[in-house]
């Protein structure tokens, strides 16, 4: 089992949340909490970069839907980028309400 790591970067195209590890039953609650903890102004455009995600299961898909709801509640838009082949297949089979982007979204680390 690989732990889930979540990091965010704010850039000209919005906030990019990088996911690495596994998004599964053990870690699914982390994603919606992480997105909810973003400043409201950072939720106008949220992009989840899944390139580093090794595994996603049904609980992980539910976490994505919950994160999407958090962003939508703040009148924002969420996209999902660069999922692994299994993740892409799950998105297609379940018809989740997410927009898949196949390119990296620009972001720069937030300065303190």
Secondary structure, DSSP 8 states (H G I E B T S, - for coil): ----EEEEEEETTEEEEEEEEEESTTTHHHHHHHHHTS-GGGGSEEEEEEEEEEEE-HHHHHHHHHHHHHHHHTT-EEEEE---HHHHHHHHHHT-S-EEE-S----B----
